[in-house]
Amino acid sequence: MLCCFYIRVRYDVINIYLFCVLNCIYYYYHHNPVL
């Protein structure tokens, strides 16, 4: 979730942060099917 943290620190905008969290989860889910 490094990308989410980075964007949050850089922009400090909750909407962007939440959007990135969703992207991270989506990306992780589709690139790591085995949890």
N, C-alpha and C positions, 0 to 999 in steps of 0.2 A: 504493500500500500504506500510505497515511497512516493509515487507520482501524486497521490492525493495530498500527502503532507506537504510536498513541495509547492503545489499550486495554492494550498491554503496559506502557506507562509508568504508566498510571493504576492498574492492578490488579497488574501484575507477577506474573501467574499463568500458568505455561506452558500449561496446558490451555486457558485462555481465549484466549491468544495463538495457539495452534495452530488453534483453532476459528475465530478471526477470519481467519487466513491462508487457511483453506479457503474461508471466505465471500468474501473478497476475490478469490481466484482464480476462484471460481464466478461471482461478479458480473461480473468483468472478462471472463471467457470468454463470458458470455451477452450482454454489452453491447458487446463489441468483437470481433465474429466475424473481422474481418480483422486478423491479427497482422502 
